[in-house]
């Protein structure tokens, strides 16, 4: 029986983990399990802690993954009936991690309280409760100055971007933490990637 041989990649095919944009020739695009699953997750808060101390307390294994935004540390686990994920993208501030429910639940506050109690930390470790990607209707806009209008015009009402809300959520209660660096011109892109400032994570 003749052994089947698979030819090597074509010379102009970029790695499958890199989005093709307009120049990529590789017909395949590879995404991680995290990137595939995270759009279904419910963010319930932001902790003023990295992932590792929580993982050490609960004896969890920290996984490395990636999505269309960056590489990240993540743990996924069940605790007292709730399914959690805690993540921290490399480009986000040190000492800040996001808490998710992998199965959305109406009692999100109870879930976060349960996590705090078992981990042995108090409310001071919570930078933000809820999802900074969502705002009440009366807070759905910022002025051009707030979102960094390139033409410098102030007082113009513009839609609030995800990252503007995330920066405000962290900065409002953690004055010593730097805001997430969304200027990709200053941050090395993962494996040659370049992401726009207003790129929305976890969207397909």
N, C-alpha and C positions, 0 to 999 in steps of 0.2 A: 504494500500500500504506500503510495507516494505521500510524503509529508506536505501538508499545506503550508505555504509561506505567505506571511503578510508583508507587503512592501512597507518601507519606511515612509515617514511623512514627506509631503512635498516641500521643496525648499522655501516656498513663500508662505507656508502655513505658520501663523503665530501660535504660541501655546494656547490651548483651549480654555485656560482660565482667564485669558485676556479678552475683553469684549472686542469684537471686530470693528466697531464703528464703521467708517467708510473705506478703510484700507485693508482690513483683515481678510485673508483668503481662506482660512480654515473654516470648513462648513460646520464644524462642531463647536459648541460652547459649553464648557463644564461649569456647573454650579455646585456649591457645597450642600450638605444636608441642612445646615443652618439657613442658608439663603433660600432653600426650597421651603422650609417650615416656618420661618420667622414671620412671614406676612399674616399668619393665622394667630400669632401670639398677641396677648393683651399686656401692654406695659402698665405696671401698677405703681412704679416709683423709681426713684434714683437714690442710691446710697452714697454717702461720703466715705466709701471704702472700696478698695480694689476687690477683685474676685477671690484672690488667694486666701485671705484670712477667713472668709466665710467657708471656703472649701476645706481649709485645714480644720476648722471647728467641727464640721460635719463629716470629715474624712471622705471628701469628694475628690474625684479625679478631674483636674482642669484640662479641657480639650482646647486645641488650637483649631481655628476654622477661618473662613473668610466669607465675604459677600461682595456685592458691587461697590461697597464703600471702602472697606479696609480689611485687614486681618484682625482677629479678635481672640480673646480668652472667653470661654463659656463653660458653664456647668448646667446640667439639666438633671432634675431630681424630683421625687415626690416627698411631701411632708404633710402629715396630718390631713390627708385627703385633697391637698392642693398640689398641682403639678407646676413646678417653678423652673425658670431659667434665669441665670444671672450672667450678664455679658459686659465686656469692656473692650471697645475698639481701640486699637493702638493709637489712633489719632485723637482720641478724646483725652481729657485731662487725667493726670495721674490721680489715683485715689478716688475715682468716680466710676460707679458701675450701675447698670440698668437692671431692674428686676421685672421679670415678665411672668405671666401665667401662660403656660403652653396650651392650656385648655381654659378659655375665657370663663370667668365666674362672676356672678353678680356681687359676691361678697369680697371684692378686691381688697378693701381696707382690712377685713378680718384676716385675709391671707397674708398681707404684709405684717400685721401685728403678730401672727403666728410665727412667721419667719424671724422677726426681731426677738421674740421671747425665746425660741429654741436656740438661736445663735448667741443669745445673751448680751444683746445691745439694746439701747433705748432709742427714743424718738430723735435724739440729737444726731443720730447717725443717718437720719432720713433727710436728704436734701430737698426732695420733692415727692409728693404723693400724687398718684394719677399718671396721666400720659402727657408730657410736655408737647407732644405733637397735636394735642387737641386743646382748644380754648373755648370758653363761653362765647356766644355770638357777639356780645358787646365788646370783646377783646380780639376780634378776628382781624384787625388791621393795625398797622404801625405807620408812623410817618416815614418819609423817605430817609430822614436822617437816622431813624432807628435801625433801618435795615441796610444802611450803607449805600445810599443812592449814589451811583457813579457820577452823576452830574452835580451833586452837592446841593440839590434843591431840598429845602426843608418844608415841613408842613403839608406835603403831598401825601394823601392816604393811599397806601399800597397794601396788598395782602401780606399777612405775616407769614414768613417762611418757617418751615419746620426747624431749621437750625437757629433762626432768630429766637424762637420760643424756647428752644433747648438752652441756648446761651443765657437767656434771661432767667430761666428756671434755676440753673446752676449758680449764676452770678448773683442772683438776688439773695440767696441764703448761704452762699459759700464765698465770701469776698476774697478769701486767700487762694481760691482755685482759679487758674487761668481758664478762659473760655475755650471751648473746643475750637481747634485750629481748622477752619474750613477754607483757608487760602491754600489751595493745592499747589500754587507756585512755590511755596516755601516748604512743602512737605514732600519727601520722596514718594512717588506713587508705587504701589505694590506691583512688582513684576512688570514695570513699564506702564502702568495704568495712569490715566489722567482723568480726574473726576471734576465736573462742574460744581461750583459752590452750592448751587441749589439742588444738587442731586438728592433725590428722596430715597432713603434706604428702604429695603424690604418691600419694594414694589415690583410687580412682574408684568 
